[in-house]
Amino acid sequence: MYSTKQKVSDAAAVAKEHVDILKAKAQEKAEKATARTKEEKEIAQEMRKAKEAEAKMKMHEAKAEHAQEKLLGKHHGPLHTHAGHLQQDNTGHYHAPVGTVVPPMGPVAPTYPLGGGQGTGWTGPK
């Protein structure tokens, strides 16, 4: 099921696609008006088709990215942080943002002296 954020993001991507298509059609119309030969008009039409295809490709990429963000937002694996979202590096690995502390996995060694807070009396070799 789609989340509200994903629906809004997808709608924005579709709106941007429609704007890009309208720009391509307007540019084609202007180029056809200034074209002198049939070949120049065909070139203008092919350019419009290419720009429309590019706009649709960008829309589909944006939708896939929104779906991935939704999926990663529900990720509760060992790298999940409550302080913030994970960030993907250029190798595809996910890391906590700089400045956040990821709680250690497994048992944690105590930081207090194991002797009950009393020193052993030994101060090292002299």
WOVENUR-V825668 format. One record per pair of residues at least 4 apart in sequence whose C-alpha atoms are under 6 Angstrom apart, sorted by the first residue. I is the first residue (numbers start at 0). J is the second residue. D is the distance in Angstrom with one decimal. If there is no record, write none. Layout:
BEGIN
((I	J	D) (I	J	D))
END
This chain:
BEGIN
((5	9	6.0) (5	65	5.8) (9	62	5.6) (12	58	5.3) (16	54	5.2) (20	51	5.3) (23	47	5.2) (27	43	5.3) (27	47	5.9) (30	34	5.9) (31	40	5.1) (34	39	5.5) (34	40	5.9) (68	72	5.9) (75	79	5.2) (85	93	5.8) (85	94	5.3) (85	95	4.8) (86	93	5.3) (86	94	5.3) (87	91	5.8) (87	92	5.5) (87	93	4.4) (88	92	5.7) (112	116	5.4))
END
